Amino acid sequence: MSYNREKVYEYAKKWAFGRNPKYYNFDPVGGDCTNFISQCIYAGCGQMNYDKNNGWYYINGNNKSPSWTGVEFLYKFLITNRGVGPKGKETTINVLDIGDVIQLSFDGNKFAHSLVVVKNGNSVNNTLIAAHTYDAFGKSVSEYGATKYRCIHIK
């Protein structure tokens, strides 16, 4: 599987301030951030993993994997996936590229927000992201005031 970072960027740019009608909007039920990040990743890889136990897929709002919409579940899927679909590796911010993922913790313990990189500036201040729930495109990671962040490079 090749990962088309340009397609991720274009998808993020198109939908950062809107909602793609092909996907349920999870804002009213806890937030849409990881759903949007999964959509961006899917735009770049074009493959879902339909494994019922450890997969990453979206059929509709009621038929999706926990990893499609859950911050911790997406992290676990990307880091441990050995099957079909995207694979990731935890890394540092200075090696991120467009289409990679940053997850934020506001309390220092639980990661609660997912972002997609649209421009890497090698630091929290200069790396720009796109996101949902609090819709953004071209926003600096530092503007979130998170106490902790983790970076996932999509291989």
NUFI-413762 format. One record per atom (N, C-alpha, C): residue number from 0; residue in three letters; chain; atom name; x, y, z. Coordinates in steps of 0.2 Angstrom, whole numbers, plus 5000, padded with zeros to 4 digits. Layout:
N
NUM Ala A CA X Y Z
...
This chain:
155
0 Met A N 5004 4994 5000
0 Met A CA 5000 5000 5000
0 Met A C 5004 5006 5000
1 Ser A N 5003 5011 4995
1 Ser A CA 5007 5017 4996
1 Ser A C 5002 5022 4999
2 Tyr A N 5005 5027 5002
2 Tyr A CA 5001 5032 5005
2 Tyr A C 5002 5039 5002
3 Asn A N 4997 5041 4999
3 Asn A CA 4997 5047 4995
3 Asn A C 4995 5053 4999
4 Arg A N 5001 5057 5001
4 Arg A CA 5000 5062 5006
4 Arg A C 4997 5068 5003
5 Glu A N 4998 5069 4996
5 Glu A CA 4994 5075 4993
5 Glu A C 4987 5074 4993
6 Lys A N 4984 5068 4992
6 Lys A CA 4977 5066 4993
6 Lys A C 4974 5068 5000
7 Val A N 4979 5066 5005
7 Val A CA 4977 5068 5012
7 Val A C 4976 5075 5013
8 Tyr A N 4981 5079 5010
8 Tyr A CA 4981 5086 5011
8 Tyr A C 4975 5089 5007
9 Glu A N 4973 5087 5001
9 Glu A CA 4967 5089 4998
9 Glu A C 4961 5088 5001
10 Tyr A N 4960 5082 5004
10 Tyr A CA 4954 5080 5008
10 Tyr A C 4953 5084 5014
11 Ala A N 4959 5085 5017
11 Ala A CA 4959 5089 5024
11 Ala A C 4957 5096 5022
12 Lys A N 4959 5099 5017
12 Lys A CA 4958 5106 5015
12 Lys A C 4951 5107 5013
13 Lys A N 4948 5102 5009
13 Lys A CA 4941 5102 5007
13 Lys A C 4936 5101 5012
14 Trp A N 4937 5097 5017
14 Trp A CA 4932 5095 5022
14 Trp A C 4934 5098 5029
15 Ala A N 4939 5102 5030
15 Ala A CA 4941 5104 5037
15 Ala A C 4935 5108 5040
16 Phe A N 4932 5112 5036
16 Phe A CA 4926 5117 5039
16 Phe A C 4920 5114 5036
17 Gly A N 4919 5108 5034
17 Gly A CA 4913 5105 5032
17 Gly A C 4912 5098 5034
18 Arg A N 4907 5095 5032
18 Arg A CA 4906 5088 5034
18 Arg A C 4905 5084 5027
19 Asn A N 4908 5079 5026
19 Asn A CA 4907 5075 5020
19 Asn A C 4901 5071 5021
20 Pro A N 4896 5071 5017
20 Pro A CA 4889 5068 5018
20 Pro A C 4890 5060 5018
21 Lys A N 4896 5057 5015
21 Lys A CA 4897 5050 5015
21 Lys A C 4898 5047 5022
22 Tyr A N 4899 5052 5027
22 Tyr A CA 4901 5050 5034
22 Tyr A C 4896 5053 5039
23 Tyr A N 4895 5049 5044
23 Tyr A CA 4891 5052 5050
23 Tyr A C 4895 5057 5053
24 Asn A N 4892 5063 5055
24 Asn A CA 4895 5068 5059
24 Asn A C 4894 5066 5067
25 Phe A N 4900 5065 5070
25 Phe A CA 4900 5063 5077
25 Phe A C 4900 5068 5082
26 Asp A N 4900 5075 5079
26 Asp A CA 4900 5080 5084
26 Asp A C 4895 5080 5090
27 Pro A N 4889 5079 5088
27 Pro A CA 4884 5079 5094
27 Pro A C 4885 5073 5099
28 Val A N 4889 5068 5097
28 Val A CA 4889 5062 5102
28 Val A C 4897 5061 5104
29 Gly A N 4900 5066 5105
29 Gly A CA 4907 5066 5108
29 Gly A C 4912 5069 5104
30 Gly A N 4911 5071 5098
30 Gly A CA 4916 5074 5094
30 Gly A C 4918 5070 5087
31 Asp A N 4920 5074 5082
31 Asp A CA 4921 5071 5076
31 Asp A C 4928 5071 5074
32 Cys A N 4933 5072 5079
32 Cys A CA 4940 5073 5077
32 Cys A C 4943 5067 5074
33 Thr A N 4942 5061 5077
33 Thr A CA 4946 5055 5075
33 Thr A C 4942 5052 5069
34 Asn A N 4936 5053 5068
34 Asn A CA 4932 5051 5062
34 Asn A C 4935 5055 5056
35 Phe A N 4936 5062 5057
35 Phe A CA 4939 5066 5051
35 Phe A C 4946 5064 5050
36 Ile A N 4950 5062 5055
36 Ile A CA 4957 5060 5054
36 Ile A C 4957 5053 5050
37 Ser A N 4952 5049 5052
37 Ser A CA 4952 5042 5048
37 Ser A C 4950 5043 5041
38 Gln A N 4945 5048 5040
38 Gln A CA 4943 5050 5033
38 Gln A C 4949 5052 5029
39 Cys A N 4953 5056 5032
39 Cys A CA 4959 5059 5029
39 Cys A C 4964 5054 5027
40 Ile A N 4965 5049 5032
40 Ile A CA 4970 5044 5031
40 Ile A C 4967 5039 5025
41 Tyr A N 4961 5038 5025
41 Tyr A CA 4958 5034 5020
41 Tyr A C 4959 5037 5013
42 Ala A N 4958 5043 5013
42 Ala A CA 4959 5047 5007
42 Ala A C 4966 5046 5004
43 Gly A N 4971 5045 5008
43 Gly A CA 4978 5044 5006
43 Gly A C 4980 5037 5005
44 Cys A N 4976 5032 5008
44 Cys A CA 4978 5025 5007
44 Cys A C 4973 5021 5003
45 Gly A N 4967 5023 5003
45 Gly A CA 4961 5019 5000
45 Gly A C 4960 5012 5002
46 Gln A N 4962 5010 5008
46 Gln A CA 4961 5003 5010
46 Gln A C 4958 5004 5017
47 Met A N 4953 5000 5019
47 Met A CA 4951 4999 5025
47 Met A C 4953 4992 5027
48 Asn A N 4953 4990 5034
48 Asn A CA 4954 4984 5037
48 Asn A C 4948 4982 5040
49 Tyr A N 4944 4977 5037
49 Tyr A CA 4938 4974 5040
49 Tyr A C 4938 4969 5045
50 Asp A N 4944 4968 5048
50 Asp A CA 4944 4963 5054
50 Asp A C 4940 4966 5059
51 Lys A N 4935 4961 5061
51 Lys A CA 4930 4963 5066
51 Lys A C 4933 4965 5073
52 Asn A N 4939 4961 5075
52 Asn A CA 4942 4962 5081
52 Asn A C 4947 4968 5082
53 Asn A N 4951 4968 5077
53 Asn A CA 4956 4973 5077
53 Asn A C 4957 4978 5071
54 Gly A N 4951 4979 5067
54 Gly A CA 4952 4982 5061
54 Gly A C 4951 4990 5061
55 Trp A N 4950 4993 5055
55 Trp A CA 4949 5000 5055
55 Trp A C 4945 5001 5048
56 Tyr A N 4938 5002 5050
56 Tyr A CA 4934 5003 5044
56 Tyr A C 4928 5007 5046
57 Tyr A N 4924 5009 5041
57 Tyr A CA 4918 5013 5041
57 Tyr A C 4913 5011 5036
58 Ile A N 4908 5008 5038
58 Ile A CA 4902 5006 5033
58 Ile A C 4897 5012 5034
59 Asn A N 4895 5013 5040
59 Asn A CA 4890 5018 5042
59 Asn A C 4891 5020 5049
60 Gly A N 4887 5025 5051
60 Gly A CA 4888 5028 5058
60 Gly A C 4887 5022 5063
61 Asn A N 4883 5017 5062
61 Asn A CA 4882 5012 5067
61 Asn A C 4886 5006 5065
62 Asn A N 4890 5005 5060
62 Asn A CA 4894 5000 5058
62 Asn A C 4901 5002 5056
63 Lys A N 4905 5003 5061
63 Lys A CA 4912 5005 5060
63 Lys A C 4916 5002 5066
64 Ser A N 4923 5002 5065
64 Ser A CA 4927 5000 5070
64 Ser A C 4928 5005 5075
65 Pro A N 4930 5003 5082
65 Pro A CA 4931 5008 5087
65 Pro A C 4937 5012 5085
66 Ser A N 4942 5009 5081
66 Ser A CA 4948 5013 5079
66 Ser A C 4946 5019 5074
67 Trp A N 4940 5018 5070
67 Trp A CA 4939 5024 5066
67 Trp A C 4937 5030 5069
68 Thr A N 4934 5030 5075
68 Thr A CA 4932 5036 5079
68 Thr A C 4935 5037 5085
69 Gly A N 4939 5032 5088
69 Gly A CA 4941 5033 5095
69 Gly A C 4949 5034 5095
70 Val A N 4951 5039 5099
70 Val A CA 4958 5042 5099
70 Val A C 4963 5036 5101
71 Glu A N 4961 5033 5106
71 Glu A CA 4966 5027 5108
71 Glu A C 4966 5021 5104
72 Phe A N 4960 5020 5101
72 Phe A CA 4959 5014 5097
72 Phe A C 4962 5015 5090
73 Leu A N 4962 5021 5088
73 Leu A CA 4966 5023 5081
73 Leu A C 4973 5022 5082
74 Tyr A N 4976 5025 5088
74 Tyr A CA 4983 5024 5090
74 Tyr A C 4985 5017 5090
75 Lys A N 4981 5013 5093
75 Lys A CA 4983 5006 5094
75 Lys A C 4983 5002 5087
76 Phe A N 4977 5004 5083
76 Phe A CA 4977 5001 5077
76 Phe A C 4983 5003 5072
77 Leu A N 4985 5009 5072
77 Leu A CA 4990 5011 5067
77 Leu A C 4997 5008 5070
78 Ile A N 4998 5008 5076
78 Ile A CA 5005 5006 5079
78 Ile A C 5005 4998 5078
79 Thr A N 5000 4994 5079
79 Thr A CA 5000 4987 5079
79 Thr A C 4998 4984 5073
80 Asn A N 4995 4987 5068
80 Asn A CA 4992 4984 5062
80 Asn A C 4998 4980 5058
81 Arg A N 4996 4974 5057
81 Arg A CA 5001 4970 5053
81 Arg A C 4997 4967 5047
82 Gly A N 4991 4969 5046
82 Gly A CA 4987 4967 5041
82 Gly A C 4986 4972 5035
83 Val A N 4980 4972 5032
83 Val A CA 4978 4977 5027
83 Val A C 4977 4984 5030
84 Gly A N 4978 4989 5026
84 Gly A CA 4977 4996 5028
84 Gly A C 4983 5000 5031
85 Pro A N 4982 5006 5033
85 Pro A CA 4988 5010 5035
85 Pro A C 4991 5007 5041
86 Lys A N 4998 5008 5042
86 Lys A CA 5002 5006 5047
86 Lys A C 5006 5013 5049
87 Gly A N 5007 5013 5056
87 Gly A CA 5010 5019 5059
87 Gly A C 5016 5017 5063
88 Lys A N 5020 5022 5065
88 Lys A CA 5025 5021 5070
88 Lys A C 5026 5028 5074
89 Glu A N 5026 5027 5080
89 Glu A CA 5027 5033 5085
89 Glu A C 5034 5036 5084
90 Thr A N 5034 5042 5083
90 Thr A CA 5040 5046 5082
90 Thr A C 5040 5053 5085
91 Thr A N 5045 5057 5083
91 Thr A CA 5045 5064 5085
91 Thr A C 5042 5069 5080
92 Ile A N 5041 5075 5082
92 Ile A CA 5037 5079 5078
92 Ile A C 5042 5082 5072
93 Asn A N 5048 5082 5073
93 Asn A CA 5053 5084 5068
93 Asn A C 5053 5080 5062
94 Val A N 5051 5074 5062
94 Val A CA 5051 5069 5056
94 Val A C 5044 5068 5053
95 Leu A N 5039 5072 5056
95 Leu A CA 5032 5071 5053
95 Leu A C 5032 5074 5046
96 Asp A N 5027 5071 5042
96 Asp A CA 5026 5074 5035
96 Asp A C 5018 5075 5035
97 Ile A N 5016 5078 5029
97 Ile A CA 5009 5079 5028
97 Ile A C 5006 5072 5028
98 Gly A N 5000 5072 5031
98 Gly A CA 4996 5066 5032
98 Gly A C 4997 5062 5038
99 Asp A N 5002 5064 5042
99 Asp A CA 5004 5060 5048
99 Asp A C 4999 5063 5053
100 Val A N 4999 5059 5059
100 Val A CA 4994 5061 5064
100 Val A C 4997 5063 5071
101 Ile A N 4994 5068 5074
101 Ile A CA 4996 5070 5081
101 Ile A C 4990 5069 5085
102 Gln A N 4991 5066 5091
102 Gln A CA 4986 5066 5096
102 Gln A C 4988 5070 5102
103 Leu A N 4983 5073 5105
103 Leu A CA 4984 5078 5111
103 Leu A C 4981 5075 5117
104 Ser A N 4985 5076 5123
104 Ser A CA 4982 5075 5129
104 Ser A C 4982 5082 5133
105 Phe A N 4976 5084 5136
105 Phe A CA 4976 5090 5139
105 Phe A C 4977 5089 5147
106 Asp A N 4976 5083 5149
106 Asp A CA 4977 5082 5157
106 Asp A C 4984 5078 5158
107 Gly A N 4988 5077 5153
107 Gly A CA 4994 5073 5154
107 Gly A C 4994 5066 5154
108 Asn A N 4988 5063 5154
108 Asn A CA 4987 5056 5155
108 Asn A C 4983 5053 5149
109 Lys A N 4977 5055 5148
109 Lys A CA 4973 5053 5142
109 Lys A C 4973 5057 5136
110 Phe A N 4974 5053 5130
110 Phe A CA 4974 5057 5124
110 Phe A C 4967 5057 5122
111 Ala A N 4965 5064 5120
111 Ala A CA 4958 5065 5119
111 Ala A C 4957 5069 5112
112 His A N 4962 5070 5108
112 His A CA 4960 5074 5102
112 His A C 4965 5072 5096
113 Ser A N 4963 5071 5090
113 Ser A CA 4967 5069 5085
113 Ser A C 4967 5074 5079
114 Leu A N 4973 5075 5077
114 Leu A CA 4974 5080 5071
114 Leu A C 4978 5077 5066
115 Val A N 4978 5080 5060
115 Val A CA 4982 5078 5054
115 Val A C 4986 5083 5052
116 Val A N 4992 5082 5050
116 Val A CA 4997 5086 5048
116 Val A C 4996 5089 5041
117 Val A N 4996 5095 5040
117 Val A CA 4995 5098 5033
117 Val A C 5002 5102 5032
118 Lys A N 5006 5103 5036
118 Lys A CA 5013 5106 5035
118 Lys A C 5017 5105 5041
119 Asn A N 5023 5102 5040
119 Asn A CA 5027 5101 5046
119 Asn A C 5032 5106 5046
120 Gly A N 5033 5109 5052
120 Gly A CA 5038 5114 5053
120 Gly A C 5043 5112 5058
121 Asn A N 5043 5106 5060
121 Asn A CA 5048 5103 5064
121 Asn A C 5048 5105 5071
122 Ser A N 5042 5108 5073
122 Ser A CA 5041 5110 5080
122 Ser A C 5034 5110 5082
123 Val A N 5032 5111 5088
123 Val A CA 5025 5111 5090
123 Val A C 5022 5118 5087
124 Asn A N 5027 5123 5088
124 Asn A CA 5025 5130 5085
124 Asn A C 5023 5131 5078
125 Asn A N 5027 5127 5074
125 Asn A CA 5027 5128 5067
125 Asn A C 5024 5122 5063
126 Thr A N 5022 5117 5066
126 Thr A CA 5018 5112 5063
126 Thr A C 5011 5114 5062
127 Leu A N 5008 5113 5056
127 Leu A CA 5001 5115 5055
127 Leu A C 4997 5109 5054
128 Ile A N 4991 5109 5056
128 Ile A CA 4986 5104 5056
128 Ile A C 4979 5106 5053
129 Ala A N 4975 5100 5052
129 Ala A CA 4968 5101 5051
129 Ala A C 4965 5097 5056
130 Ala A N 4959 5099 5058
130 Ala A CA 4955 5095 5063
130 Ala A C 4947 5096 5062
131 His A N 4944 5092 5065
131 His A CA 4936 5093 5066
131 His A C 4935 5093 5074
132 Thr A N 4929 5094 5076
132 Thr A CA 4926 5095 5082
132 Thr A C 4927 5103 5083
133 Tyr A N 4933 5105 5084
133 Tyr A CA 4935 5112 5084
133 Tyr A C 4938 5113 5077
134 Asp A N 4934 5114 5072
134 Asp A CA 4937 5114 5065
134 Asp A C 4943 5119 5064
135 Ala A N 4948 5116 5060
135 Ala A CA 4954 5120 5059
135 Ala A C 4957 5117 5053
136 Phe A N 4960 5122 5049
136 Phe A CA 4965 5120 5044
136 Phe A C 4971 5125 5044
137 Gly A N 4977 5123 5045
137 Gly A CA 4983 5128 5045
137 Gly A C 4984 5130 5052
138 Lys A N 4981 5127 5057
138 Lys A CA 4982 5129 5064
138 Lys A C 4988 5126 5067
139 Ser A N 4992 5130 5071
139 Ser A CA 4998 5127 5074
139 Ser A C 4996 5123 5080
140 Val A N 5000 5117 5081
140 Val A CA 4999 5113 5086
140 Val A C 4999 5116 5093
141 Ser A N 5003 5121 5093
141 Ser A CA 5004 5125 5100
141 Ser A C 4998 5128 5102
142 Glu A N 4994 5130 5097
142 Glu A CA 4988 5134 5099
142 Glu A C 4983 5130 5103
143 Tyr A N 4984 5123 5104
143 Tyr A CA 4979 5119 5108
143 Tyr A C 4981 5119 5115
144 Gly A N 4987 5121 5117
144 Gly A CA 4989 5121 5124
144 Gly A C 4988 5114 5127
145 Ala A N 4990 5109 5123
145 Ala A CA 4990 5102 5126
145 Ala A C 4996 5102 5131
146 Thr A N 4995 5097 5136
146 Thr A CA 5001 5096 5140
146 Thr A C 5005 5091 5138
147 Lys A N 5003 5087 5133
147 Lys A CA 5007 5081 5130
147 Lys A C 5004 5080 5123
148 Tyr A N 5009 5077 5119
148 Tyr A CA 5006 5075 5112
148 Tyr A C 5011 5069 5110
149 Arg A N 5008 5065 5105
149 Arg A CA 5011 5060 5102
149 Arg A C 5010 5060 5095
150 Cys A N 5016 5058 5091
150 Cys A CA 5016 5059 5084
150 Cys A C 5016 5052 5081
151 Ile A N 5012 5051 5076
151 Ile A CA 5012 5044 5072
151 Ile A C 5013 5046 5065
152 His A N 5019 5043 5063
152 His A CA 5021 5043 5056
152 His A C 5017 5037 5052
153 Ile A N 5014 5039 5047
153 Ile A CA 5011 5034 5043
153 Ile A C 5016 5031 5038
154 Lys A N 5017 5024 5038
154 Lys A CA 5022 5022 5034
154 Lys A C 5020 5021 5027
